[in-house]
Amino acid sequence: MGDFRRRTNAFYLPEEMRDSKIAPQQVMPAPRPGFGTVYIHKSRGLDRRIVWAAKWVDEMPDGQSAGVEEFEGTRGEVLGWARSRPAAALVVPVEREPYWIPAPENDDEIDL
C-alpha cells in the first residue's frame, strides 16, 4: 500500500480538498533501548479478571511518547518480560506517594 488513499468522494469537504491525499495511520515505534520506564502492575483482562501486566513507556522530554510496549500474562511471564526489556527503570506501584518505586532485585519480593 505504497500509495496514499485519496478523498475523492468526500462531498462534505471544500472543492479544493476533495482530491487531496490521506496520510496512512501513524505507526507507534518500539521504545528505545536504554530509555523509558517499565511499569509492573495488575490490570483487568477482557474477561474482567485481574491479570499481571507490564508497560514499557519511552517518553520524550516534551511529554510525548516515543514508543510503548505492553504485556499481560501470569506473574512469572510478566516479571520475565519486564526484566528482559532494556529500559532505564523498572518500577512497581505503592499506595502512597511517590506511587511508583524501583522494583526489588529479587522477584520474590514483588507482591502487588
Disulfide bonds with the S-S distance in Angstrom:
none
